[in-house]
Structure formats: structure tokens, C-alpha cells
Amino acid sequence: MAKEIILGIDLGTTNSVVSIIENGAPKILENPNGKRTTPSVVAFKNGETIVGEVAKRQLETNPDSISSIKRLMGTSKTVHANNRDYKPEEISAMILSYMKDYAEKKIGSSVKKAVITVPAYFDNSQREATKNAGIIAGLDVVRIINEPTAAALAFGLNKDKDKNNKILVFDLGGGTFDVSILEVESGTYDVLSTSGDNKLGGDDWDNAIVNWMIKKINELYSYDVSKDKMAMARLKEEAERAKITLSQSLVANISLPFLAMSANGPINVELELKRSEFEKMTEDLVQRIKKPVLDALEQAKLSAKDLSEVLLVGGSTRMPAVQELVEKLLGKKPNNSINPDEVVSAGAAIQGGVLAGDIQDVLLLDVTPLTLGIVVEGDIVAPLIDRNTTIPVTRSQIFSTAMDNQTAVTIVVTQGERQMAADNKILGQFNLEGIEPAPRGIPQIEVSFSIDVNGITKVTAKDKKTNKEQTITIQNTSDLSKEEVEKMVKEAEANREADQKKRREIEVTVRAEQTINQLEKVVNGEEIKKADPKQKEELEKELNSFKELLSKKSIDELETKLNEFDKKMAQAMEFLKKQGFDKSSEKETNDKDDKSKK
């Protein structure tokens, strides 16, 4: 019996990638455009949902286009498009669904399970939102793993398993920045520390170029392009292109013909951006990289010289200024042997392979990125699980009441490194009631924190005397209930069917138009005049039949007729091919006879 395939998905801010394990190694699956990365962009047009490359091309012209949705995951914010508001999970689900669909076509069978990666610094709400997006897309998300950890898995798969390697993974993606340090030995991947900046990514470098262009256009043309939505979309695309160019060249030429229409006529922008200018305007962003790198080393109790390898992950690590800073900071040239765009997805596929039993002798020990605790008297945080604790983990602590005869307590769960609750993120709260009245400090309330393999937290409070208990699973802050997720699953399924129907109609129509065009060329061509009149009559009959079905939009009949016609044509071609083969064989025999006579 064949083992179940588990997809490895890097759901990125800018681009996403899907992989599987084939013959014990990760294989990146190409999308319908033949690309190994898919833009994380969704667009709506004429009732159709468009994802990927085609959607990205519409960012300039289609106001119903959405990009960088990952930055909103785990928040209560929505995006407005297609005459309605969408939650971030819904948009991410459309990207996942598209990838699932093309992966299934590549594999040739349906796939239900996936490992999805998230930035190491994603909190509970963001992880839960990512899991919900997978569910809405029709996927069973068997594991959520950290992106840098996935990268290390991919890097270390075929390395010497007996050697002790300490790897620093530097992951600068489109929207987030993570640093993780792992110890790899005998197939065990032990995450020693993780740090990062959830609000720093390649998009920020793009935005710096956009702001520079806005200022330049204002100076040259007295036009505020920031108020022109369509023009801004073009600016963002051009900024990304310029950033990529400056990773290889010292100068980027920016050309934006007919960017906008001012009182003085059309604005045709021609600008030149030098790498030195770009590096100066983004110096503050590069400096923000330092602290998380040094924090990760400190947490792991290591110095830079203890590192065996420094891996660069994410397309934004191609910027020379970033590479130079990393080398200067760690005194080690980064390893460029792996594709920074694909390595995270490959690692996710490896984790899927481990879970499916396709890959043996690999054990992943990940960590929680931030400290978890509860609020006690005086708005102080009492930590229960420190950051960089290996997961899964369960920790308990005994607390008591703050006032005499208190019969209820409110458990407020926090995440963060600060001592005061107000300075950390509040993940959720619940009440434990039914405590027996007693002087303050006497009741014993056991609070337990449990973090699963996906980094999702469950908190329980229990009165030791009465055994009264209350539990909360930290859900995402957009408050998606189970019912809402199920409703979105149904909506996604319904839209999926409608999209497939629409796609089929388009494909059949295009096939029919191509066939009609070919038949018209034959019917009106010179060659048909030499043929039997009955053949021309038969072809004209076919042509008119196709035209009639197309005008009626009889898609089912049209598809059946096209298949029959293609079959007939294939048989005819086979006959001609056979005839040609026979003639060539006959000619070959005659040639041999001639030679023997000579």
C-alpha cells in the first residue's frame, strides 16, 4: 500500500512554495505557469477568483487585488474586495487551495494532508489562523513548523549525521525576519534559541524605494502620486524590480511610462537609483537585523565562533548589504548552497515525510519563541513557560487568591518578555468560579500551560480542593469560531466548484474556437479543392455543428464533440503516419536492391 503524501507548504508573505517527498528527497512542484514559486496574491474579476502570477499582474489595474495578507494573519482586520470584507484566513485559504489543486494535478491523485510553515516569531493567534486557513482550503494541517527550523531540516538531511553542527538560520522573507540556532547531531534537530522581528521584511525595503519615488515624482512633476491607487500599485511593482536589480547591479533604471495624468498632461517617469543611495535610505532596516541575531546567540549561550554554518533563507537575503552585515556580525561567510526561496518548503516536506514514515532517523525538537505567563496581583506577569523552551511542553504552578473569601479568579494569559502585563500581548482570559470562601492565600489554584507540537497553547486552572476546572485553548484574536471556520470551508468548497465550472467552460470554449479556426482554414484553403467534394461537405457540416454548439454555449455537448473530433483526427494521423512509414520502408527496400545490382 502506497504511503500517504503530505504536502510541505511555505505560505509566504510575497511568494509561496509547495513540495513533496519523492524517493526520499524533497521535490518542489511547479505551478501551472511552470514556476517553482507562486506569488501570494489573490484577485477577483468577473466573479472569478484568481491566484498567483495572473493575480500579481493585475495589482496595477485591478483594485480587487490583495497581496501580503500574511501580515494580517491572527488579527481581527479584514480586507475589502469583490464587494465584501474578507478575513485574512479566507484569503490565505485561497492561496493554499490553489497550491493544493495544482499539486494534486502534478501528483495525479488527491492530497488531504499538509505541513505548513510559519515565522518562528508567529504567536498563538497567528499559528491558529494559519491552521484555520488550511482547514478552509480543505487541508488537514498535520503540523505547523517554524520556517528557520524547516530550512535547517532541508540543509541537514544529507549531511554527516554523526557530526555535531551548530547552525544559525537567518530568515529574511517578504514580511518577517527570524533567526534560529539549531544543534544537529545524529539526525536530531534541537532548536537552541529563536529570535526575530515580526514587522521586518523585504516589503519594507520595497516601501523605502516607493517613498523615494513618490518624493522624486513630486519634485519633478508637482504631482502627489500617493493618492493615485493605480499608480501606487505600479510603483510597488517597480520598487520590487529595482531592489532585485540592485542585488546584481550598481544602478537600477526605473521606467514608468504614462504613470498618471496631471494638469500638464501624461507623466512619464524615468529615474535612476544607485545601489549606494538605496543602501543609505535603508540603513536603519539593515541595523534592525543586528539585535535579533545577537539575542539568539545569547539565548543559545553561544558565540559566533561556535557556529558551524550560517544559512541564508528568504529572497531578501540576496541584498548585498544584508549579506555583508551578516558576515561582519558573525565573522563567517554565509552558506549559499541552498535556494533561499525553496528551502523552507523543502524542509516542510521533509517533516511531512517523517510523519508519513518515508524518512527515518530524523527528530525535530522545536521551541516556543516567547515567554508565556499569567497576570498576578499588581499587574505583574508570572512566567510559566520561558521563551526557547523545547516543545511540546506542559508546566504547572500553584497560585492563590488575592482577597479574603474570594470565590472566583480571572486568569489572564500573556505572551512576551516584559514584567508588566500591559507591556505584553494578552492572548486570552477566562474565569474560574466555585472556589470555597477562605482567607487570602489559602486556596490552592493550579494553573497549567500546555504547548503542542504546532506551538498552540492550552491553559487550565483548577481549584485543588473542589476540583473545579476551567480550560481555554488560545484561539486567534480574530475570534473565528468553529462554526465560522466550517461556514468558510463550505463557502470555499462552493466557490471552488463554481471556479472549476467556469474554468472548464473557458477551456472548452477556447478549444472549440481553435478547432473552428483550423476547420475554416481547411474549408477555405486551396488543398480542399483537389479533394473529394464529399470530404469538403463533411468538413463544412462539422464546422457548422461546432459553431452552432458554441453559439448555444452547450458546453457538455461541445466537449463530447471535441473529444470525438480529436479522436477521429488522431486516427487519421495514425493512418497517414502508417502510410508514410510503409512508403519509406518500400523506398528503403528498393534502394537496397539498387545497391546490390550495382
C-alpha positions in Angstrom: 0.0 0.0 0.0 1.4 3.4 -1.0 2.2 5.8 1.8 0.1 8.9 2.1 1.5 12.0 0.5 1.9 15.1 2.8 2.4 18.5 1.2 5.2 20.8 2.5 3.9 24.3 2.1 5.8 27.6 2.7 3.0 30.1 2.9 5.0 33.2 2.4 4.2 36.9 2.5 5.4 37.6 -1.0 5.7 34.1 -2.6 4.6 30.6 -1.6 6.1 27.2 -2.5 4.8 23.6 -2.3 6.9 20.4 -2.1 6.5 16.6 -1.6 8.9 13.8 -0.8 9.8 11.7 -3.8 12.3 8.8 -3.5 13.4 10.0 0.0 14.2 13.6 -1.1 12.1 16.8 -1.3 10.8 17.8 -4.8 9.5 21.3 -5.5 6.2 21.2 -7.5 5.9 23.7 -10.3 2.7 25.8 -10.7 0.6 25.9 -13.9 3.0 28.7 -15.2 6.0 26.4 -14.8 7.4 28.4 -11.9 8.6 26.9 -8.6 7.3 29.9 -6.6 3.8 31.3 -6.6 3.1 34.9 -5.8 0.9 35.1 -2.6 -1.6 37.3 -4.4 -5.4 36.9 -4.8 -7.5 38.9 -7.3 -11.3 38.9 -8.1 -12.6 39.6 -11.6 -16.0 38.9 -13.2 -17.0 36.7 -10.4 -13.8 34.6 -10.7 -11.1 34.1 -8.0 -7.6 34.4 -9.5 -4.4 33.4 -7.6 -0.7 33.7 -8.2 1.1 35.1 -11.3 -2.0 36.2 -13.1 -3.3 37.9 -9.9 0.0 39.6 -9.4 -0.1 41.1 -12.9 -3.4 42.6 -12.0 -2.1 44.5 -9.0 -1.6 47.6 -11.2 -5.0 47.6 -12.7 -7.4 45.7 -10.6 -8.5 47.3 -7.3 -9.8 44.0 -6.2 -6.3 42.5 -5.8 -4.8 41.5 -2.4 -1.2 41.0 -1.5 0.9 40.5 1.7 -2.1 39.1 3.5 0.3 37.1 5.8 1.0 40.4 7.7 -2.7 40.4 8.9 -2.8 36.8 9.9 -4.0 36.4 13.5 -5.5 39.9 13.7 -9.2 41.0 13.6 -8.5 43.2 10.5 -10.3 42.5 7.2 -9.6 43.4 3.6 -12.3 44.7 1.3 -12.5 43.3 -2.3 -15.1 41.8 -4.6 -17.8 43.9 -2.8 -17.3 42.3 0.6 -14.9 42.0 3.5 -12.6 39.0 3.8 -10.8 37.8 6.9 -7.1 37.1 6.4 -7.7 33.3 6.8 -10.0 33.3 3.9 -7.5 35.0 1.5 -4.7 32.7 2.7 -7.0 29.7 2.2 -7.5 30.7 -1.5 -3.7 30.6 -1.9 -3.5 27.3 -0.2 -6.4 25.9 -2.2 -4.8 26.9 -5.5 -1.5 25.3 -4.5 -3.3 22.1 -3.3 -5.1 22.0 -6.7 -2.0 22.2 -8.9 -0.1 19.9 -6.6 -2.8 17.2 -7.0 -2.6 17.6 -10.8 1.2 17.2 -10.7 1.0 14.2 -8.4 -2.0 12.6 -10.2 -4.0 12.0 -7.0 -5.9 13.9 -4.3 -4.0 15.1 -1.2 -5.6 15.9 2.1 -2.6 16.5 4.5 -0.1 19.3 4.8 2.7 20.6 6.9 2.6 24.4 6.8 5.5 26.7 7.9 5.2 29.9 9.9 7.8 32.5 11.0 9.4 31.4 14.3 8.1 34.6 15.9 4.4 33.9 15.0 2.3 33.9 18.2 -0.6 31.6 19.1 -3.2 33.7 17.2 -1.1 33.7 14.0 -0.4 30.0 14.2 -4.1 29.2 14.8 -5.1 31.5 11.9 -2.7 29.6 9.6 -4.2 26.3 10.7 -7.7 27.6 10.1 -6.7 28.8 6.6 -5.5 25.2 5.9 -8.8 23.8 7.1 -10.8 26.3 4.9 -8.7 25.2 1.9 -9.7 21.5 2.6 -6.4 20.5 4.2 -5.7 18.5 7.3 -2.8 20.5 8.8 -0.9 17.8 10.5 1.9 20.1 11.7 2.8 23.8 11.9 6.6 24.2 12.0 8.9 27.3 12.2 10.4 28.4 8.9 14.0 28.6 10.1 13.7 25.1 11.5 12.3 23.8 8.2 15.3 25.4 6.4 17.7 23.6 8.8 15.9 20.3 8.2 16.4 20.7 4.4 20.0 21.7 4.8 21.0 18.9 7.2 19.1 16.0 5.5 22.1 14.5 3.7 24.9 15.9 5.9 27.1 13.8 8.1 24.7 12.7 10.9 27.4 11.9 13.4 29.0 15.3 13.3 27.7 18.0 15.7 26.7 21.0 13.8 25.5 24.3 15.2 23.6 26.1 12.5 22.3 29.7 12.6 19.4 30.2 10.2 19.0 33.8 9.1 15.5 34.0 7.5 14.6 37.4 6.0 11.3 36.9 4.0 8.9 39.4 2.4 7.2 40.3 5.6 9.0 38.8 8.6 12.5 38.2 10.0 13.6 35.3 12.1 16.8 34.0 13.5 17.1 30.4 14.9 20.1 28.5 16.2 19.9 24.7 15.9 22.1 21.9 17.1 22.1 19.0 14.6 23.5 15.6 15.6 22.6 12.0 14.9 19.5 13.1 13.0 18.2 15.2 15.9 17.4 18.8 15.2 17.4 20.6 18.6 16.4 24.3 18.4 18.5 26.1 21.0 17.1 29.6 20.5 14.9 31.7 18.3 14.6 35.5 17.9 13.3 37.9 15.3 11.2 40.8 14.2 7.7 40.1 13.1 7.4 43.5 11.4 10.5 43.5 9.3 10.8 42.0 5.8 11.6 42.6 2.1 8.4 44.6 1.8 10.0 47.3 4.0 12.9 47.7 1.6 10.4 48.0 -1.3 8.4 50.6 0.6 11.6 52.7 1.1 12.0 52.8 -2.7 8.3 53.6 -3.2 8.7 56.6 -0.8 11.8 57.8 -2.6 9.9 57.6 -5.9 6.9 59.5 -4.5 9.2 62.3 -3.4 11.1 62.4 -6.7 7.8 62.4 -8.8 6.5 65.3 -6.6 9.7 67.3 -7.1 9.8 66.7 -10.9 6.1 66.8 -11.8 4.4 68.5 -8.9 2.1 65.5 -8.6 1.3 63.6 -5.4 1.2 60.0 -6.7 0.4 58.6 -3.2 -3.2 59.5 -3.7 -3.4 57.6 -7.0 -4.2 53.9 -6.2 -3.5 52.5 -9.7 -0.2 54.5 -10.0 0.9 53.3 -6.5 0.4 49.7 -7.5 2.8 50.2 -10.4 5.2 52.0 -8.1 5.2 49.0 -5.7 5.9 46.5 -8.5 8.7 48.7 -10.0 10.2 49.1 -6.5 10.5 45.3 -6.1 12.1 45.1 -9.6 14.6 47.8 -8.7 15.5 46.1 -5.4 16.2 42.8 -7.2 18.2 44.7 -9.9 20.3 46.4 -7.3 21.3 43.0 -5.8 23.2 42.3 -9.0 23.9 45.8 -10.5 25.2 49.1 -9.1 22.4 51.1 -10.8 18.7 50.4 -11.4 16.9 52.3 -14.2 13.2 53.0 -13.3 10.9 53.5 -16.3 7.2 54.1 -15.7 5.6 55.5 -18.9 2.1 57.0 -18.6 2.2 56.6 -14.8 -0.6 59.2 -14.3 -2.3 62.1 -15.9 -1.6 65.6 -14.4 -3.0 69.0 -15.3 0.0 69.4 -17.6 -0.6 66.1 -19.4 0.7 62.5 -19.0 3.5 61.7 -16.5 6.3 59.6 -18.0 8.7 58.7 -15.2 12.4 58.0 -15.9 14.6 57.7 -12.8 17.9 56.2 -11.8 18.6 54.7 -8.4 22.2 53.9 -7.4 22.9 51.0 -5.0 24.7 53.4 -2.7 21.5 55.6 -2.5 19.4 52.6 -1.8 21.7 51.3 0.9 21.7 54.7 2.6 17.9 55.0 2.6 17.5 51.5 4.1 20.4 51.6 6.5 18.0 51.7 9.5 16.4 48.5 8.3 19.7 46.7 8.0 20.6 47.9 11.5 17.4 46.3 12.9 18.8 42.9 11.9 21.6 43.0 14.5 19.7 42.7 17.7 17.7 39.5 16.9 21.0 37.8 15.7 22.8 38.8 18.9 19.8 37.8 21.1 19.6 34.4 19.5 23.3 33.8 20.3 22.9 35.0 23.8 19.9 32.8 24.4 21.7 29.7 23.0 24.7 30.6 25.2 27.0 30.6 22.2 29.4 32.9 20.5 29.7 33.5 16.7 32.9 31.3 16.5 30.8 28.3 17.9 28.7 28.3 14.7 29.4 25.6 12.0 27.2 27.2 9.4 25.2 30.3 8.7 22.2 29.7 6.3 20.5 32.5 4.5 16.8 31.9 3.8 14.3 34.1 2.0 14.7 36.1 -1.2 15.6 39.3 0.7 18.9 37.8 1.8 20.2 38.3 -1.7 20.7 42.0 -1.0 24.5 42.7 -0.7 24.1 45.0 2.3 22.3 42.2 4.2 25.0 39.6 3.3 27.8 42.0 4.3 26.2 42.7 7.7 25.7 39.0 8.5 29.3 38.2 7.5 30.7 41.1 9.5 28.5 40.3 12.6 29.3 36.6 12.7 32.8 36.6 11.1 31.7 33.8 8.8 30.7 33.7 5.1 27.1 32.6 4.8 26.3 29.3 3.1 24.7 29.9 -0.3 24.4 26.2 -1.3 20.6 26.1 -0.9 18.0 28.1 -2.8 16.7 30.7 -0.3 13.3 30.8 -2.0 12.7 27.0 -1.8 14.4 25.6 1.2 11.6 26.3 3.7 9.1 24.3 1.6 11.6 21.5 1.1 12.0 21.3 4.9 8.2 21.2 5.5 8.1 18.3 3.0 10.8 16.5 5.0 8.8 17.0 8.2 5.8 15.6 6.3 8.0 12.7 5.2 8.9 12.0 8.8 5.3 12.0 9.9 4.3 9.7 6.9 7.1 7.3 7.7 9.0 8.0 4.4 12.0 9.5 6.2 13.6 7.7 9.2 16.1 8.8 11.9 15.0 12.5 11.9 13.8 14.0 15.2 12.7 17.6 15.4 12.8 19.4 18.7 11.4 22.9 18.3 11.0 25.7 20.8 8.4 28.3 21.8 9.5 31.8 20.7 8.1 33.9 23.5 7.5 33.6 27.3 4.0 32.6 28.4 2.6 33.5 31.8 -0.4 34.8 33.7 -1.2 38.2 35.3 -1.0 38.2 39.1 -1.6 41.0 41.7 -0.2 44.4 40.8 -0.5 43.7 37.0 2.8 41.7 37.2 3.4 38.7 34.9 4.2 35.4 36.5 6.0 33.4 33.8 5.2 29.7 33.4 7.0 28.7 30.2 10.1 30.7 29.3 10.9 31.5 25.7 13.1 29.0 23.8 11.6 26.1 25.9 11.5 22.9 23.8 8.0 21.9 22.7 5.7 20.0 23.2 5.8 21.0 26.9 3.5 21.2 29.9 4.2 23.3 33.0 2.2 23.9 36.2 2.3 26.3 39.1 0.2 26.8 42.2 -1.4 30.3 42.8 -3.9 31.6 45.3 -6.5 34.3 45.9 -5.6 37.9 46.5 -8.5 38.7 48.8 -10.3 37.1 51.7 -13.4 34.9 50.8 -12.7 35.2 47.1 -14.9 32.7 45.2 -13.7 33.4 41.7 -10.4 34.3 39.9 -9.8 35.7 36.4 -6.9 34.0 34.6 -5.3 36.4 32.1 -2.8 34.8 29.7 0.1 36.8 28.4 2.9 36.4 25.8 6.1 38.4 25.9 9.3 39.2 27.7 8.2 42.2 29.8 7.5 42.1 33.5 4.3 44.2 33.4 1.2 42.7 31.7 0.4 46.0 29.9 3.7 45.7 28.0 3.0 42.2 26.7 0.4 40.7 24.4 -2.8 39.5 26.1 -3.7 36.1 24.5 -6.9 35.4 26.3 -8.7 35.2 29.6 -11.3 33.1 31.5 -12.9 32.8 34.9 -12.6 30.0 37.4 -15.6 30.1 39.7 -16.8 28.0 42.7 -13.8 28.5 44.9 -14.6 27.8 48.6 -14.5 31.1 50.7 -11.3 31.2 52.7 -8.7 33.8 53.8 -6.5 35.1 51.1 -3.5 32.9 50.2 -5.2 29.7 51.4 -7.0 28.3 48.3 -4.7 26.4 46.0 -5.3 27.1 42.3 -3.1 25.1 39.9 -2.5 26.8 36.6 -1.2 24.5 33.8 0.2 25.6 30.4 0.4 23.0 27.6 2.0 23.8 24.2 1.5 21.2 21.5 3.8 20.4 18.6 2.3 23.2 16.5 3.1 25.8 19.2 -0.6 26.3 20.1 -1.3 26.8 23.8 -3.9 25.3 26.1 -4.3 26.8 29.6 -6.1 25.1 32.5 -6.9 26.4 36.0 -8.1 24.0 38.8 -9.1 24.5 42.4 -7.2 21.7 44.2 -9.9 21.5 47.0 -13.1 21.5 45.0 -11.6 20.1 41.7 -13.5 22.8 39.8 -11.7 23.3 36.5 -11.7 25.7 33.5 -9.7 25.5 30.3 -9.0 27.8 27.4 -7.3 27.0 24.1 -5.7 30.2 22.9 -7.6 31.0 19.7 -6.7 33.7 17.2 -7.7 37.2 18.0 -10.0 37.4 15.0 -12.3 35.2 17.1 -13.1 32.7 14.3 -15.4 30.2 16.0 -15.6 26.6 14.8 -18.9 27.4 13.2 -17.3 30.3 11.2 -14.5 28.1 10.1 -17.0 25.4 8.9 -19.0 28.1 7.1 -15.9 29.3 5.3 -15.0 25.7 4.4 -18.4 25.3 2.8 -18.1 28.7 1.0 -14.7 27.9 -0.3 -15.9 24.5 -1.5 -18.9 26.1 -3.2 -16.6 28.7 -4.9 -14.1 26.0 -5.8 -16.9 24.2 -7.7 -18.0 27.4 -9.4 -14.5 28.3 -10.4 -13.8 24.8 -11.8 -17.1 25.0 -13.8 -16.1 28.4 -15.1 -12.6 27.3 -15.9 -14.0 24.2 -17.8 -16.3 26.5 -19.8 -13.4 28.7 -20.8 -11.2 25.8 -21.7 -13.9 24.1 -23.8 -14.7 27.4 -25.5 -11.1 28.1 -26.3 -10.7 24.5 -27.7 -13.8 24.9 -29.8 -12.7 28.3 -31.2 -9.3 26.8 -32.1 -10.9 23.9 -33.9 -13.3 26.2 -35.7 -10.4 28.3 -36.8 -8.5 25.2 -38.1 -11.6 23.9 -39.9 -12.2 27.2 -41.6 -8.6 27.3 -42.9 -9.0 23.9 -44.4 -12.5 24.5 -45.9 -11.4 27.8 -47.4 -7.9 26.6 -48.5 -6.6 25.6 -51.9 -5.9 21.9 -51.0 -9.6 21.1 -50.4 -10.4 22.0 -54.0 -8.4 19.0 -55.1 -10.1 16.6 -52.7 -13.4 14.7 -53.0 -16.4 17.1 -52.8 -17.9 14.8 -50.2 -14.9 15.5 -47.9 -15.5 19.2 -48.1 -19.2 18.7 -47.4 -18.4 16.6 -44.4 -15.9 19.2 -43.0 -18.4 22.0 -43.5 -21.0 20.0 -41.7 -18.6 19.5 -38.8 -17.7 23.3 -38.8 -21.3 24.4 -38.7 -22.1 21.9 -35.9 -19.2 23.3 -33.8 -20.4 26.9 -34.5 -24.0 26.1 -33.5 -23.0 24.4 -30.2 -20.6 27.3 -29.4 -23.3 29.9 -30.0 -25.7 28.0 -27.8 -23.0 27.6 -25.2 -23.8 23.8 -25.0 -20.6 23.1 -23.1 -21.3 19.4 -22.4 -22.2 18.6 -26.0 -19.4 20.7 -27.2 -16.8 18.9 -25.1 -18.2 15.5 -26.2 -18.0 16.5 -29.9 -14.5 18.0 -29.5 -13.3 14.7 -27.9 -14.8 12.7 -30.7 -13.3 15.0 -33.3 -9.9 14.8 -31.7 -10.2 11.0 -31.7 -11.1 11.0 -35.4 -8.1 13.3 -36.2 -5.8 11.1 -34.1 -6.9 8.0 -36.0 -6.5 9.8 -39.3 -3.0 11.0 -38.3 -2.1 7.5 -37.3 -3.3 6.2 -40.7 -1.2 8.8 -42.6 1.8 8.1 -40.4 1.4 4.3 -41.1 1.1 5.0 -44.9 4.2 7.2 -44.8 6.1 4.5 -42.9 5.1 1.9 -45.4 6.3 4.1 -48.3 9.6 4.8 -46.7 10.1 1.1 -46.0 9.3 0.3 -49.6 11.8 3.1 -50.8 14.5 1.7 -48.4 14.0 -1.8 -49.9 14.2 -0.5 -53.5 17.4 1.4 -52.6 19.0 -1.7 -51.2 18.0 -3.6 -54.3 19.6 -0.9 -56.5 22.8 -1.0 -54.5 23.0 -4.8 -54.8 22.5 -4.5 -58.5 25.4 -2.1 -58.7 
